[in-house]
Amino acid sequence: MPDHTHTTLRIAVAQSTVRDDPTDADGLRGSAAEVRRLMKEAAEAGARLVHFTEGAICFPSKFVLSELGPDQVGPSDWSRAAWAVLDEELDRIAALSGELGIWTVIASVHRRPAPARPHNSLYVLSDEGRAAARYDERTLSNTKISYMYSPGSRPVTFAVDGYRFGLALGMDAHFPEVFTEYERLDVDGVLMSYETGGLPGRETVATEVRGYAAANSYWISLAVPADPSGPHAGVIGPRGAWAAECPPDGQPAVAVADLHREDTLGPLARDWRRRTRSRIGV
């Protein structure tokens, strides 16, 4: 059960520039520099945690890495990725987390020994600058699972100042089972990182996630790319309403919200839903 010692927790969610070429060392460094700038803004705003989108450093293109060339999707040649730069930039982001005293949740590709494919992952970097947890996307798209990544196998939770969070990434946004599972794990909120990728229906993701927050009576932070065509990043409260939103102009920015447990409807609603689900066997 969560430790209820702290009554509020300030978190920040970011919308940031997403690049799609993991072979472009300068591009990776540019994305990481923007991440660090937004981390500093979050820390200056008093946030204890800052949450970034899928692809915050890079969202590798299925065409850029294709073994069949840039005009046809095929198995990804991960040996072409600038792994040394990715590792270096993640290390710098972790070090800054320690310097700022802020938790950072950021997506990156998790390399595995060949011939295994990498994971599409969310890293949890503690306020001491150490890797505290890692979540691997489980509900991979057809392209991801056919050509790019290996799926994860389990939910992951972690705690900051007595507040417990679940992690969700990518296509998880379209599977309510993922969010119901985290409710059973008694989280206070879920950090959902989503790269829209120009997919049909991307404008509905915020509606879906708001529904999960209301249905499970917990907070959700939705981190997405900086994109004027939307959606934009924000924090959703346990009743499904926005508690904080990034600017709709789609520019890189952070939004800050104070999480709390003062709304007595939340615990009552969660208890009622748990008893009902148990009764009907779901």
Disulfide bonds with the S-S distance in Angstrom:
none
